Amino acid sequence: MKKAYISADIEGMEGNVSRLQSNRGNMDYPIARKRLAEDVNAAVRACFDAGYDEVYVCDGHGDMENLIIEDMDPRCKLLSGAMRSSLQMEGMDASFDAYISFGHAGAGLTLGGVIDHCYNGGKVYNLRFNGVTMNTETVANGLVAGFYGVPLVACIGDAALAEECRAFVPNIEAIVVKEGRSRFSAVSIHPTVAREKIYNGVRAALARREEIRPMVCGDPLTMEIDFKDSNMADTASLVPGVVRLSPRTVSFTSDPETVFKVHELLIYRVVDAVV
């Protein structure tokens, strides 16, 4: 049984350059969510055509209910909904063989990173694991996959995402569907062309899967979060085991699986309601 895990975030896709496409309730969001489903389906088809038996798609954007199940390839399994133990890697374990990410550039890392942010864009300034900055969600998620021995084989997004992922996984298959000109502008390829690139890129990545090593995850693992404002650190530091390092920074150290759960707790549930 060969299994592939796909995590899907909306900001990295072609044509998406602002909150008009990214945020529920805005005028172009319905168009973007339909395009995202078609892009993800191109990756799903590539996995099955490469001989994989099961493909698991994790909806990883916003409220995590963006992909409409009727729009999805009927052979894949879709996980959606936000009340879970991991923001974008729910269900990841050692039974998977490959991790594929639809993502975007990390907060403040690369010029031309389109809609760059780190998970909770209004709350998180920097994220570090064992002292290494991992503001790129795809990279941080790759650390989760790596803990279970699963390699991050392909990323789909803008050129900035490709650069950031190659810094951690040099031989990743980086599938570029747009080139950023600023945080809210980009030159994109047509969706039909993008889906062809996604299909071919994922097939190529899976063909080289044995050459792409999983990211190494330390044990114990220390996570540090720099929040945008000090009141967010006030709230996060109420969680047992969380250490306050500075007005805006907290730290938590434990075994990786516990850290990954606290990551979801601090970045999403605990501070999301903090104004």
ChimeraX attribute file (.defattr): number of C-alpha atoms within 10 A of each C-alpha:
attribute: neighborCount
match mode: 1-to-1
recipient: residues
	/A:1	9
	/A:2	15
	/A:3	18
	/A:4	23
	/A:5	28
	/A:6	28
	/A:7	24
	/A:8	28
	/A:9	27
	/A:10	26
	/A:11	27
	/A:12	30
	/A:13	28
	/A:14	27
	/A:15	19
	/A:16	24
	/A:17	23
	/A:18	16
	/A:19	16
	/A:20	15
	/A:21	20
	/A:22	25
	/A:23	20
	/A:24	16
	/A:25	11
	/A:26	11
	/A:27	13
	/A:28	16
	/A:29	19
	/A:30	16
	/A:31	11
	/A:32	22
	/A:33	22
	/A:34	15
	/A:35	22
	/A:36	26
	/A:37	20
	/A:38	19
	/A:39	25
	/A:40	27
	/A:41	22
	/A:42	20
	/A:43	28
	/A:44	29
	/A:45	19
	/A:46	21
	/A:47	27
	/A:48	18
	/A:49	12
	/A:50	16
	/A:51	13
	/A:52	18
	/A:53	14
	/A:54	18
	/A:55	23
	/A:56	20
	/A:57	27
	/A:58	26
	/A:59	26
	/A:60	28
	/A:61	23
	/A:62	17
	/A:63	14
	/A:64	18
	/A:65	17
	/A:66	25
	/A:67	26
	/A:68	14
	/A:69	15
	/A:70	8
	/A:71	14
	/A:72	20
	/A:73	17
	/A:74	11
	/A:75	14
	/A:76	20
	/A:77	15
	/A:78	17
	/A:79	20
	/A:80	21
	/A:81	15
	/A:82	19
	/A:83	12
	/A:84	14
	/A:85	15
	/A:86	20
	/A:87	27
	/A:88	29
	/A:89	24
	/A:90	18
	/A:91	15
	/A:92	21
	/A:93	16
	/A:94	14
	/A:95	15
	/A:96	21
	/A:97	22
	/A:98	27
	/A:99	27
	/A:100	28
	/A:101	29
	/A:102	27
	/A:103	26
	/A:104	29
	/A:105	33
	/A:106	29
	/A:107	22
	/A:108	17
	/A:109	18
	/A:110	17
	/A:111	14
	/A:112	21
	/A:113	28
	/A:114	30
	/A:115	24
	/A:116	27
	/A:117	24
	/A:118	24
	/A:119	23
	/A:120	14
	/A:121	15
	/A:122	13
	/A:123	22
	/A:124	24
	/A:125	21
	/A:126	21
	/A:127	25
	/A:128	16
	/A:129	21
	/A:130	15
	/A:131	11
	/A:132	11
	/A:133	17
	/A:134	23
	/A:135	25
	/A:136	26
	/A:137	26
	/A:138	30
	/A:139	26
	/A:140	21
	/A:141	23
	/A:142	27
	/A:143	25
	/A:144	27
	/A:145	26
	/A:146	20
	/A:147	21
	/A:148	20
	/A:149	20
	/A:150	26
	/A:151	27
	/A:152	33
	/A:153	29
	/A:154	30
	/A:155	30
	/A:156	32
	/A:157	27
	/A:158	29
	/A:159	23
	/A:160	24
	/A:161	31
	/A:162	23
	/A:163	15
	/A:164	22
	/A:165	26
	/A:166	15
	/A:167	11
	/A:168	17
	/A:169	22
	/A:170	14
	/A:171	18
	/A:172	23
	/A:173	25
	/A:174	25
	/A:175	23
	/A:176	23
	/A:177	24
	/A:178	25
	/A:179	20
	/A:180	21
	/A:181	14
	/A:182	14
	/A:183	18
	/A:184	15
	/A:185	18
	/A:186	21
	/A:187	14
	/A:188	18
	/A:189	17
	/A:190	12
	/A:191	17
	/A:192	12
	/A:193	11
	/A:194	21
	/A:195	21
	/A:196	13
	/A:197	20
	/A:198	29
	/A:199	21
	/A:200	15
	/A:201	22
	/A:202	26
	/A:203	22
	/A:204	16
	/A:205	26
	/A:206	24
	/A:207	12
	/A:208	14
	/A:209	22
	/A:210	13
	/A:211	13
	/A:212	20
	/A:213	17
	/A:214	24
	/A:215	22
	/A:216	16
	/A:217	18
	/A:218	13
	/A:219	13
	/A:220	13
	/A:221	18
	/A:222	18
	/A:223	22
	/A:224	23
	/A:225	26
	/A:226	21
	/A:227	24
	/A:228	16
	/A:229	17
	/A:230	14
	/A:231	15
	/A:232	25
	/A:233	26
	/A:234	16
	/A:235	13
	/A:236	24
	/A:237	20
	/A:238	12
	/A:239	14
	/A:240	8
	/A:241	12
	/A:242	18
	/A:243	17
	/A:244	18
	/A:245	14
	/A:246	11
	/A:247	14
	/A:248	18
	/A:249	24
	/A:250	21
	/A:251	20
	/A:252	21
	/A:253	19
	/A:254	15
	/A:255	12
	/A:256	19
	/A:257	15
	/A:258	13
	/A:259	19
	/A:260	21
	/A:261	14
	/A:262	23
	/A:263	20
	/A:264	18
	/A:265	19
	/A:266	21
	/A:267	22
	/A:268	19
	/A:269	15
	/A:270	17
	/A:271	20
	/A:272	14
	/A:273	8
	/A:274	11
	/A:275	9
